[in-house]
Amino acid sequence: MDLIYFLIDFILHIDVHLAELVAEYGVWVYAILFLILFCETGLVVTPFFTG
């Protein structure tokens, strides 16, 4: 049940938590955000390419 409360709090206050993540992990946050954007665009579009 605590996990659900944590996830709801994380989603509702993403601006605060994102600042904490950047302060703690630094450059790794940029790598994770890049991977999320790459997966959203690259892995969704590629099945529609032919050949």
N, CA, C and O of each residue as an XYZ file, in Angstrom:
204
protein
N       0.814     -1.188      0.000
C       0.000      0.000      0.000
C       0.864      1.260      0.000
O       0.489      2.282     -0.576
N       2.017      1.174      0.649
C       2.919      2.328      0.655
C       3.441      2.637     -0.740
O       3.690      3.795     -1.074
N       3.606      1.601     -1.551
C       4.080      1.809     -2.919
C       3.077      2.626     -3.721
O       3.467      3.494     -4.502
N       1.805      2.361     -3.539
C       0.772      3.109     -4.257
C       0.797      4.577     -3.843
O       0.710      5.464     -4.693
N       0.915      4.837     -2.541
C       1.002      6.221     -2.066
C       2.246      6.912     -2.608
O       2.201      8.087     -2.970
N       3.345      6.189     -2.662
C       4.578      6.767     -3.195
C       4.415      7.110     -4.674
O       4.818      8.192     -5.100
N       3.836      6.212     -5.459
C       3.662      6.467     -6.890
C       2.718      7.636     -7.147
O       2.968      8.455     -8.032
N       1.639      7.717     -6.380
C       0.714      8.839     -6.538
C       1.409     10.149     -6.185
O       1.264     11.143     -6.896
N       2.160     10.150     -5.091
C       2.900     11.347     -4.692
C       3.946     11.716     -5.735
O       4.139     12.895     -6.032
N       4.615     10.724     -6.287
C       5.642     10.976     -7.298
C       5.031     11.600     -8.544
O       5.596     12.536     -9.111
N       3.889     11.092     -8.972
C       3.242     11.614    -10.180
C       2.690     13.019     -9.950
O       2.815     13.885    -10.817
N       2.084     13.247     -8.793
C       1.486     14.555     -8.523
C       2.524     15.647     -8.277
O       2.266     16.819     -8.554
N       3.681     15.278     -7.766
C       4.722     16.258     -7.458
C       6.006     15.943     -8.228
O       7.097     15.918     -7.658
N       5.857     15.707     -9.522
C       7.000     15.302    -10.344
C       8.053     16.405    -10.407
O       9.242     16.110    -10.527
N       7.640     17.666    -10.330
C       8.623     18.749    -10.406
C       9.581     18.724     -9.219
O      10.775     18.973     -9.386
N       9.090     18.434     -8.058
C       9.943     18.361     -6.868
C      10.846     17.135     -6.936
O      12.039     17.211     -6.643
N      10.263     16.010     -7.323
C      11.038     14.772     -7.360
C      12.079     14.786     -8.476
O      13.161     14.219     -8.324
N      11.756     15.427     -9.590
C      12.728     15.512    -10.678
C      13.929     16.354    -10.262
O      15.065     16.033    -10.613
N      13.685     17.417     -9.524
C      14.797     18.232     -9.017
C      15.664     17.431     -8.051
O      16.887     17.571     -8.053
N      15.041     16.595     -7.230
C      15.802     15.740     -6.312
C      16.633     14.718     -7.080
O      17.783     14.456     -6.726
N      16.050     14.140     -8.132
C      16.784     13.158     -8.932
C      17.980     13.790     -9.632
O      19.052     13.188     -9.690
N      17.805     14.999    -10.164
C      18.911     15.684    -10.836
C      20.010     16.011     -9.835
O      21.193     15.876    -10.145
N      19.628     16.436     -8.646
C      20.633     16.754     -7.628
C      21.393     15.511     -7.186
O      22.579     15.582     -6.864
N      20.707     14.371     -7.171
C      21.349     13.154     -6.678
C      22.141     12.422     -7.759
O      23.249     11.953     -7.499
N      21.586     12.319     -8.971
C      22.218     11.500    -10.006
C      22.884     12.298    -11.116
O      23.669     11.733    -11.877
N      22.605     13.570    -11.234
C      23.288     14.427    -12.192
C      23.083     14.028    -13.642
O      21.960     14.028    -14.145
N      24.176     13.690    -14.308
C      24.167     13.415    -15.747
C      23.349     12.170    -16.089
O      22.816     12.071    -17.195
N      23.244     11.240    -15.178
C      22.492     10.016    -15.453
C      21.017     10.292    -15.731
O      20.367      9.522    -16.438
N      20.490     11.369    -15.187
C      19.091     11.723    -15.442
C      18.909     12.056    -16.918
O      17.904     11.681    -17.520
N      19.877     12.757    -17.500
C      19.802     13.070    -18.924
C      19.851     11.797    -19.764
O      19.144     11.698    -20.767
N      20.656     10.838    -19.380
C      20.726      9.572    -20.109
C      19.403      8.824    -20.030
O      18.949      8.261    -21.027
N      18.790      8.811    -18.873
C      17.506      8.125    -18.718
C      16.422      8.821    -19.533
O      15.625      8.155    -20.193
N      16.383     10.156    -19.496
C      15.401     10.887    -20.293
C      15.627     10.666    -21.783
O      14.664     10.550    -22.540
N      16.884     10.607    -22.214
C      17.178     10.323    -23.614
C      16.672      8.942    -23.999
O      16.081      8.776    -25.066
N      16.894      7.949    -23.148
C      16.426      6.600    -23.443
C      14.906      6.531    -23.511
O      14.360      5.815    -24.351
N      14.224      7.253    -22.652
C      12.762      7.271    -22.697
C      12.281      7.874    -24.009
O      11.394      7.318    -24.656
N      12.853      9.003    -24.409
C      12.454      9.628    -25.672
C      12.808      8.760    -26.865
O      12.031      8.673    -27.816
N      13.970      8.115    -26.832
C      14.369      7.239    -27.925
C      13.412      6.068    -28.052
O      13.019      5.707    -29.162
N      13.036      5.478    -26.943
C      12.123      4.336    -26.976
C      10.732      4.744    -27.445
O      10.073      3.983    -28.153
N      10.281      5.925    -27.065
C       8.962      6.381    -27.491
C       8.912      6.601    -28.994
O       7.902      6.295    -29.628
N       9.971      7.119    -29.568
C       9.943      7.405    -31.000
C      10.509      6.255    -31.825
O       9.898      5.843    -32.812
N      11.648      5.742    -31.441
C      12.324      4.739    -32.255
C      11.657      3.381    -32.257
O      11.564      2.742    -33.305
N      11.195      2.929    -31.115
C      10.627      1.588    -31.037
C       9.184      1.532    -31.506
O       8.675      0.447    -31.788
N       8.511      2.671    -31.597
C       7.130      2.685    -32.070
C       7.087      2.842    -33.582
O       6.240      2.238    -34.240
N       7.982      3.639    -34.140
C       7.959      3.935    -35.572
C       8.571      2.804    -36.384
O       8.104      2.535    -37.490
N       9.588      2.140    -35.883
C      10.311      1.150    -36.680
C       9.484     -0.038    -37.148
O       9.792     -0.559    -38.220
N       8.465     -0.514    -36.447
C       7.702     -1.638    -37.005
C       6.958     -1.295    -38.291
O       6.564     -2.199    -39.027
N       6.756     -0.014    -38.576
C       6.019      0.373    -39.767
C       6.913      0.539    -40.991
O       6.412      0.707    -42.103
N       8.233      0.495    -40.801
C       9.143      0.592    -41.932
C       9.164     -0.734    -42.690
O       9.084     -1.806    -42.091
N       9.272     -0.647    -44.002
C       9.343     -1.869    -44.806
C      10.791     -2.235    -45.074
O      11.679     -1.382    -45.038
N      11.016     -3.497    -45.340
C      12.325     -3.975    -45.740
C      13.275     -4.055    -44.620
O      14.426     -4.445    -44.814
